[in-house]
Amino acid sequence: MNRDVVVHPDARVLAESVAARLLTHLVDVQSHRSPVHVVLTGGTVGIASLAAVAASPVRDAVDWSGVHLWWGDERFLAEDDPDRNETQARDALLDALGDALPAENVHPMPARTEDVSTPEASADAYAQELGAAGSPAFDVVLLGMGPDGHVASLFPGHDALEVTGRATVGVHGSPKPPPERVSLTFDAIRSAREVWVVASGAEKADAVASALRGAPVATTPAAGALGTERTLWLVDIAATERLGTPSAISTTAAAFPAAPQAPSELWTQVDHYFAALAPEDVALVETRHAATAGGLPDIAVAPNQGKLLHLLAQTAGARRILEIGTLGGYSTLWLARALPADGRLTTLEIDPEHARIATDSLTQAGVDALVDVLVGPAADTLDGLIADGTDPYDLVFIDADKQSIPRYLEQTLELTHPGSLVVVDNVVRGGAVLDADHTDERVQGVRRMVELLTDHPRYDATVVQTVGSKGYDGFALLRVRG
Ligand SMILES: O=C(O)[C@H](O)[C@@H](O)[C@H](O)[C@H](O)COP(=O)(O)O
C-alpha cells in the first residue's frame, strides 16, 4: 500500500487544505453514494480542520443530511466536558451546521455516566451503535498523530494496538491526558476506504519519518493507519524535516530522498521469495496458528529468522539453549530442533496461558522431551537458575520485555561460558532506537543495552538491521569472551 504525502507550508494552510479536501471529497462521493460516513479526530489540527470546514464558503455544497459523523477516539469524560473531542467538534463545526446535519447522523462515543462507568462500557456501546448502523465502511477516517506516533487512542506499546476482531476498545493509562479513553481499533480504521493522517509541527517529524519508513506498528502506531483504497498523509513542512526535502508538494512517501526503505510489502515479497530456504513444516505452521488462535500477539520471529537461530545453534554446536520469552513456542521449536538427542532447552515465559499454548505445541511437535518451559518473571527464574548452579548454556535467545534486556544480559553472564552465543531480538525498532527521548520504555531498554555492551569486558557484540515481513528491525549478536 503506497502512502500519498501532501506537504503544506504550515499548520494553518494544512487545516484549510484538509477542510477543502474533505468538502470536495464529500461532494464527489455523494455524487454516487449516500450516506457518507466520516470519522473525526481530536487534536489541534483535527479540530482546526473542522473549524475551517465550518468557515468554508463551499461548506453547503455538501448535503449534510446524507453525512454521518463518527469519532476515531474519545477522551472518556463526562458529557459536555470541554476536553471531549465531541465537545470540541460541536464548537468547531457541528453547531454551525445546525439543522442541516440531522442529530441522528452524529454518533459520539458515549461519555462517562453512572450507566457507562468504564471505557470498556463506552467502547461496547459504540461497537453496538456501529453494528446497528450496518458496520459501515467509513469513507474517510481522519486521524491526528501524536509525537510518539499514536493515532486515535492507539499508543505505542499498548495492548489496544493488538486488539482484533472488534471495532472499539477501552484504553487505560494513556500517556496523553486523560488516561482513560475509547478508541477505534485498527480493524475498524483499516476498514475505511480512505485514511487521512494529519500532522503538523517539528515535534511530529520523528514519528512521521518512522511511520512513512514502515516502522513497526508497536512502536509507531501511525504506520498501521491504512485505508483499503487510499492512505493519505497531510503534513506541513516542519513535520517532514526528518524525511529530507520532499521532491514535490504532492508526492508519495518514496519520493523523500532520505527515505531509505522500500515499502514493507516489498520486504514481505522478498521474504516469501526466499521462503523455500526456510520451509515451515506442519509442526511450525501449527505452532504459529495455535499462538494466533490463543490470541497471542503476532510478534514471533519470521520463518527465515527462526532458521537463522537454528543455524546459529547448530553452528555453535549448542547442547544447552536458554530462551527468555517463549510466547507461543515458535522460535523455541526452531531452536529445539537444532539440539542433539541429549540436548536441553530451557525457555522462560511469564504468562501461564502463553506457556500452556507453547507446551502443547512443543508436545505436538515431538520436542517436549528436550524442552523445559519455566513459568514466571524471567529475572526471578534466571536468579533461581544461577542459585541452583545450573550448567552453562551454549546459546541464549533473548526475546522478552525489552526494558529488562540489560538485566537479562548481566544474568546471562552467570549462565554461560566463554564462547557462548547470545541473540537479542527487536533492537532496531524501526529506527526508534535513535531517539534518546523516545517515550517507549522498550526503546530505552535497548539504548541501555547499547551503553552496557559498549566496551564491555566480557561481551563482544554487533547489531544487524533487518527488513522483512516483520517490518524494519534488527537483532544483536553477542559472544561471551574467554
Ligand atoms: O484525543 C486525542 O487527543 C486525539 O484523537 C489524538 O489522537 C490526537 O489527534 C493526536 O494526539 C494529535 O493531537 P495534536 O494535533 O494536538 O498534536
The ligand as a Gaussian input file, in Angstrom:
#p B3LYP/6-31G(d) Opt

LIG

0 1
 O       -7.945000      12.518000      21.594000
 C       -6.972000      12.975000      21.019000
 O       -6.109000      13.639000      21.571000
 C       -6.777000      12.756000      19.552000
 O       -7.701000      11.987000      18.984000
 C       -5.366000      12.323000      19.283000
 O       -5.229000      11.135000      18.530000
 C       -4.773000      13.497000      18.541000
 O       -5.294000      13.521000      17.214000
 C       -3.268000      13.402000      18.470000
 O       -2.798000      13.273000      19.793000
 C       -2.678000      14.680000      17.841000
 O       -3.040000      15.763000      18.634000
 P       -2.369000      17.208000      18.306000
 O       -2.750000      17.511000      16.898000
 O       -2.972000      18.146000      19.285000
 O       -0.890000      17.031000      18.475000

